[in-house]
């Protein structure tokens, strides 16, 4: 197997693989997976708008930024990250520029059968569990950024809840960027065994003005009758680049809900893949993109119903101001034999200026005959009738516009199952819409 970096077809890939030496882990299986990812990264190239899956998203600005590996440096103080705290979270794992920071993490007494730790620490005590799932759900064969992340895999977050266990409070995984001009590769592995229940907050924030690259991968395995609630918040610096993949595997009667909010980054891309592997599984995906200026935010989702009686609901909203560009591509796939699938998808998009731009592409691929599936998309500006109503009640025009924009976005925010985070996000939405007063 070729594990050198010299053959990368794109010089940018060569640069990102700098310092990613062939794997020499003590664990043979981990070395093999890193080596396979390194080989694929060498064989792949940077996606362009000529690639169908990237045709709306030009990442040329990213390829013009020289990036280096993050190096150990001064860590932020506890007071520097107070504004990112989540009051309800029972435990927080903090990663600074991709490295675990135990001194900035918070620990609480966890029930028996619940493990929240760094991946590096978990390999010693839960190696067999990690081996079954790590780099097994997020495929990197055709995804150069997932391959880069796996090739660089050293550490990450491990969350495991045993059979019929329950984590009583949300778990906060905070990824914090503090260095400009670096590339980091956050990783998160979540395993909920049969009947387990947990809430995860996956949070990307910054103390650096940018530019830098966050290349993140999360894998979530939901066991039979297990329930996972996943809140994902991307609030990186305005000059940053953020590319992420999340792969979810749903077992029989498992339940997964996603609440993804995109606020930051110059260019961001989130690939969310949910695969129904057992009968009766359920997925609910809700997303909000709120951008302005010259930001570009791309959300790609794939819901694969592979077994009968699957259910899924998806609502994604984009609020786009300035000269920003939002992309939503959502695919629902119903495999042969996945009868009695019930799935619906909706993309709703609000343009706040004449220069704002949205590309939306809902898709259905159905290979079973006894199903109920629907999708739809709307793109437009604020409607005249509710504006007229609010102005007739004494609100100035800009205040009426701000109020309606806030209400449009708040439908997603208010359903996040973490009250203090809802409050934080409401303030962000109000600030963005200009109605903070």
N, C-alpha and C positions, 0 to 999 in steps of 0.2 A: 504494500500500500504506500503510495507517495504522500508524504506528509510535509514536504518542503513548501515554502511560500514563493519560490521563484517563478512558478508557472502561472501565477494569477493573470488572467487575460486583461484585467483592468488595473492600471497603476494605483488607483485609489484603494482597491482591495488589498494590494500588496502593502500599501502604507498602513491600513487598518490591521493587517496581520503582523505588523512589525512587533517583535518581542513575543509572539505567540509560538513558542518553540514546540516541537513534537512532544506529545504527552508522555510524562514519566511518573504518573501516579502509581502508588502502591496497589491500588485497586485496578485489576486488569480490565474489568468491564467499563469503568469510567475512562480509562486511557483509550480504550477502543472507540468509545462514543465521541470523545474529543477528537481523536485522529480522523474518524469518519467525517466529522463536521469540518475539520480543517481541509480535508481533501475536497469536500464539496465547495467550500468557500473559494478554493483555488480554481475550481472548474466553472464557477458562476461569474457573472458580471453585474455591474451596477444597472438596475432597471432604468429604462427611459420611457418616454411617452410613446415610443413605438411598441412597447409591450402592452397587451390588452389590459392587464390588471393595473397598469400604471398610466394609462393614457391621459388621465385628467391631472396627474400629479407629476410635475417636473421637479426633480430633486437636484438639478444641476447646481444650485447655490450651495448645497451640501458638499458636493464633490470639489468645490473651489476652496473649501476651508481646510487648511492643514491641521491635522489632528494627531495627537500623541497619546500614549497611554498615561493614565493618571498615576501620579507618584505620591507617596505619603507626604503630607504637609500639615500645617497647623489645623487642628480640628476646631470647629465652632464651639462656642460655649453653650451651656444649657439654655441661657437666656436668649441666645440667637434663634432658637428653634421653637420658642414658646408659642409663637403665632400659628405654628403648624399642629399644635397639640389637639387631640380629640378627647373631650372630657369623658366620654362613655367608654373609651378603649381600656380594657383591663391590662393590656400589655402592648408595648411598642418596640419593634425592632427597627433600629436606625442604621442606614447605610450611607456613608459619606463618600462621594465619588466612587461608588461601587464597592467600597470596603466596609465590612461590618464594624460599627462603632458601639461597643458594649457600654461605654461610659455615657453615651447619649440615648441609650435604650432604657426602657422602664419595664420592670418585671412585677408580676403579681402572683399570688398563689393560684395555681391552676388545678382543676379537678384531675383526678387519676384518669389516665388515658388521653390526656391532651398534651401535646408537645409543640412548643413554639421556640425555635432555635435557629441558629445559622446552619446552613447546609453543611459547612465544614465540620461543625461540632456534631451534627446529626449523623454523619457518615460512620462515626464510631459506635453509636448506640442503635441506629436504625438503618444500617447499611442495606439490608435485604429489602426493606420497604422502599428506600430511595432507588435501588437498582430496578425495581419493578416499574417505576414511573418516570424517572428523570430522563429527559430527551426521548421519551416514548410517545408522548401525545403531541408535542409541538414538532412537526416535521420540518427538517431543514434541507431536504434534498433539492427543492426548487426555490428556496427562500434564502438569498444570500445573507440577509441580516440575521435571520435565525441561526444560520450556519456560523456566522461570525460570533454570535453570542455563545453558542455551544462550544466553539473552538477555544474561546477565552474563559470557559467555565472554571471558576475556582471556588466561588462561594455564592451565597444567596440566602433566601429565607425558606425555612421548612416549617410547615404547619400540618400537624397530623392529629386527627380526632378519631379515637378508637370506636369500635362497634357500639352503637347506641349511646355514645358519649355526646356531651353537649358543652360547648364553650359558652359560659354565661354572658360574656361581654365581647364586644367587637375586638378584633386583633388588628392593630395598626402597623403596617409596614411602610416606613417612610424612607424614600430614596432622595437624598439631598445632594445637589450639585454645588460645589464651591470653587471649582477651577475652570477657567476659560481654556479653550483650545484643546480639550481632552475628549477621549471617547471612553465611555463606561458601559458595562454590560450587566445590568441588574438581572437577577434570576429569582423566581419564586415558584415553589412547589407546594401544592395544597392537596392533601389526601383526606377525604371524609369517608370513613368506613361505613358499612351498612347501618342505617338508622341514625347516623351522626348529624350534628347540626352546628353550624358556625357562621359568623359574619366576618368578612375580610374587608379591610380598607387598604387599598393599594394606592399609595400617594407619591407623586413625583413633584418635587418643589426645588427651588433654587435660591442660593445666596450669591450666585455669580451672574453678572450681566450677560455673559455669553460672548461669542458663540461656543458651543460644545455639542457633543452628540450623546444622547441616551439611546442605547440599543437594548431594549428590554424584552424578556420572554417570561411568561407565566404559564404554568401547567396546573390544571385543576381536575382531579379525579373524584367524581361524586358517586358513592356506592349506592347499593339498593336502599330505597326509601330515605336516603340521606338528603339533607337540605343545606345548600350553600348560598349565602347572600354575598354578593361581591360588589363593593363600591370602588370605582376606579376614578381617581382624580388626577388630571394632568394640568399642573399650573406652573410650568417651567418658565424660564426667562424668555423675554420677547425675541432675543437673537438666537435662541437655542434650536436644536434639531432633535426631534423625538420620533423614534420608529419602534413600534412594539408589536408583539404577537402574543395572543392569549388563546390557548387550546383547552377545551373543556370536554371531558368524556362523561356521559351520563349513563348510569346503570339503571336497571329495572326500577320504575317508580321513583327515580331520583328527581330532585328539583333544584334548578339553578336559576338565580335571578341576578341580572347585571344592571348596575346603575353607573354609567360612564359619563364623565363630564370633562370636556376639553376646553381649556381656557388659554393655555400658554403656547409658547414655541413659535418660531418663525415658520417652520414647516413641521407638521406632525402627521404621523400615519399610525392607525391602530387597526390591526387585523385580528378579529375575534372569530374563532371557529368553535362551534358547539356541535358535538356529534352524539346522537342518541344511539346508544349501544344496547339498551334494554327496553322491553315493552313498557308502555305507560309513563315514560319519562316526560318531564315538563320543563320548559325554558321560558323565561320572560326577560327580554332585553329592552332596556330603556337607555337612551343616550341623548346628551345635549352638547352641541358645539356652539360656543359663543366667542366669536372672533371679530377683529376689526383691523384697521391699518392695512398692512400688506401680508397678513398671515395667510397661510394655506393649511387647512386641516382636512385630512382624509380619513374616513371611517369605512372599512371593508368588513362585512360580516358574512358568515356562512353558517346556516342552520341545516344540518343533515339529519333527516329523519330516516333511520335505518331499520326501525322495528315498528310493529303495529301500535296503535293507540297513543301515539305521541302527540303532545300539545305544545304549541309555542305562540307567543305574542311578542311583537316587536314594535316599538315606537321610537323613532329617532327624529330629533328636532335640531335645526340649525338656525342660529341668529347671526346674520352676516352684515357687518357695517364697513364703512370706508371702501377700500379697494380689495378687501379680503376675498378669499376663494374657499368655499367648502365643498367637499365631495362626500357623497354617501353612495355606497354600492352594497346592496344587501341581496343575498341569494338564499332561497329556500329550496332544498333538494329533498324529494321524497323518493326513496329507493323502491324497487320492485318488492312487493310483499309487505310494505309498510302501510297496510290498510288502516282505515279509520283515523288517519292523521288529521288533526285540526290545527291549522296554522294561519296566522294573519300577520301582515307586515305593513307598516305605514311610515312614510317619510314626509315630514312637514317642514317647510323651509320659509324663513322670513328674511327678506332683503330690506336693509335700512337705508340704502343709498343706490344711486343709479350705477355706480361702479362696482357694487358688490356682485358676486357671481356664485352660483350654486350649480353643481352637476349632480344629479341624482339618478340612480339606476337600480330600481327594485326588480328582482328576477324570481321566476318560479321554474323549477325543473321537476316535473311530476312523472313518475313511472309506475304509479299504482292508480287503480280506477275508483276506489271507494274512499275518497278523501274530501276534505273541506278546506280549501286554501284560498287566500285572497291577498292582494297587495295593492298599494296605491301611493301616489306621491303628489304633493302640491308645492308650488313655488310662487311666491307673490310678495307684495308689500302690504302694509296695514290697510285694512278695509275702511272705506269712507264712512259707512254708516255708524260704527261704534265711535269713530273719531268725532263725527258730528254730534253724537249723543253726549259725549264727555265735554265737548266744548260748549254745548248748550247748557250744561250744568255749571259753567263758570271756569272750567280748566283752560289754561292757555294751550295753544296747539302743541308746543313742544312737551308740556307736561302730560297731555293726553297721549301723545305718541310714546313717551317713556313708560307710562302706566300700562298701556296695552302690550308693549314689548316685554315688560317685566312679567305680566300675566302669562304671556305665551311661554316664556322660559320656565316660570315657576311651576308649571304643571309637572315637569320632570323633576325639578329639585325637591319639591315638597314630598315626593314619594320615596326619597332616600331614607332608609331605616335607621338613621343616626341623627337625632335632633340637633346636637351642637354643630354638626357638619352642615345640616340644612341652614342653620343660622348664618354660618360663615359664607355659604354659597349664595344665600339671598343677598348678603351685602355685596358680594362680587357682581351679581347680576344688576343690582341697583346702581352700583358705581359705573358699570359698563353702559347701562342705558341712560345714565345721566340724571336719574331720578332719586339720588341719594337724599336730597333735601325733602 
